[in-house]
Amino acid sequence: MNMKEKATDAEQRQAEKVEIAVRLDSELVEQIQHLTNDPSKVIEVAIRQWLRGEISRDDELTRTPVRTPVPPRGEWND
């Protein structure tokens, strides 16, 4: 594949894109803008990962609590 074919593929993918309007929380938009000047790319990648089931959420509701082991009797640090 030469450079011209690569450019054509990229142009074709760009032509397949659809513009939509999305309402997002303003704080979320600010966080995205710290990552990139092209928020649509971040949103597109996130949606692709979500659809493939690649996202592992990391918040209070999805974490497995870590149990702190209790020392055996007689080893308490009183």
N, C-alpha and C positions, 0 to 999 in steps of 0.2 A: 504494500500500500504506500503510495507516495504522498507528499504533502498536500497536493491538490485534492486527493480523495479524502484525506483527513479533514480538510477545511469544508468540503462538501457535506460530509457526515455531520459536522458541528452545525453547519448552517441549516441542515435538514431538521436536526433536533430542536434548534432554536425556533424554526418555523412551526413546529408541532406544539409549541407552548401556548397555553390559553391564559389570558389575563382575567383574574377574578378580584372582587373586592372582599376583604376580610376585616372584621372588626376585632381588634385585639386590645387588651389592657395596655394602657400607656406605659406602665412600669415595665411590662414585658417587652414592648417595643424599644424602650431605652436600653434594656439589657442586650437585646439583639443587635442594636446599633453599635454597642461596644465591641461586638465580635466582627462585624462586617459592614460595608457600605451597601451591600446587596441583601437586605433581609429576606427577599423572596427565595434566595438560594438556601438560606438556613432553614426556612419553613419547608421548602421542597425536600431537603435531605431528611428533616425530622419526620415528615409524613411518609417518605419511603421506608425509613427505619421502622416506623410504627406499623406500617402495613406488612412488613416482613417479620414482625414480632421481635425485632432486635433490641428494642429499648427495654432496659431493666430499670424500673422506677426506683428511685432512692429517696423515699420520704418516710415520715413516721409510720404511715399505714402499711408500708411494704417491707419494712425491715424486720428481720427475725431478731427478737431480743437475745442478747448475749447473757448467759447466766454466769454470775461470778461464783466460782466454787467456794464452798464454806470449808475452812480448814478443819482437820480432824479434831476431835475432843482433846483438850489439853494443850492445843497449840494456839489458843486465842491470844491475841496481843492486848491484854487488858492494861 
